[in-house]
Amino acid sequence: MADVKLLENAAEDKMQHSVEFLEESLAHIRAGKANPRILDGVKVDYYGSLVPLSNVATINTPDAKTITVMPWEKNMLRVVEKAIMDSDVGITPENNGEIIRLGIPSLTEERRKQLVKQSKTEAENAKISIRNARRDAIEAVKKSIKDGTPEDVAKDCEAILQKIHDKFIKKVDDLFAAKEKEIMTV
């Protein structure tokens, strides 16, 4: 009986991780407005080792179309600028000698549709992961019947797993809908 509860908890944890990964993935898709998270993947050569940009500079968004990057050390300005240019951010930095500005360009209708499609793909991957977690848990429950778990307990567990699955699928749909609205808002 106790191991059925463990299976439910393990499946719920896997589903929660899928939703968290989706949130992280969607945060990196830029939607035409300034978001410091689009610089999360930028690595800077800091005295011989690659470190995240946030470890060597302050990143701010003074308005909806601008990101400012202010290195903590003046001599790091060129290094940070080069790291941003070499990254896949796709925005050319402007350096005024003290801070680096990134102007976020407005998105074209075609680019918005591409970003929505990319977001939908991320959401579908999360749903697949959630379904796989449910399937694995149900298979484990069916195996536990052979080990002595009563069939009615197993059926109840399957129903609970389905409810957990439905809850997380709804979360994924809500996250995607919010991101789609954010992208399509001009």
HELIX and SHEET records of a PDB file:
HELIX    1   1 ALA A    2  ALA A   27  1                                  26    
HELIX    2   2 PRO A   36  LEU A   39  5                                   4    
HELIX    3   3 LEU A   53  ASN A   55  5                                   3    
HELIX    4   4 LYS A   74  MET A   76  5                                   3    
HELIX    5   5 LEU A   77  ASP A   86  1                                  10    
HELIX    6   6 GLU A  109  LYS A  146  1                                  38    
HELIX    7   7 GLU A  151  MET A  184  1                                  34    
SHEET    1   A 2 LYS A  43  TYR A  46  0                                        
SHEET    2   A 2 SER A  49  PRO A  52 -1                                        
SHEET    1   B 4 ALA A  57  ASP A  63  0                                        
SHEET    2   B 4 THR A  66  PRO A  71 -1                                        
SHEET    3   B 4 ILE A 100  GLY A 103 -1                                        
SHEET    4   B 4 GLU A  94  ASN A  95 -1                                        
END                                                                             
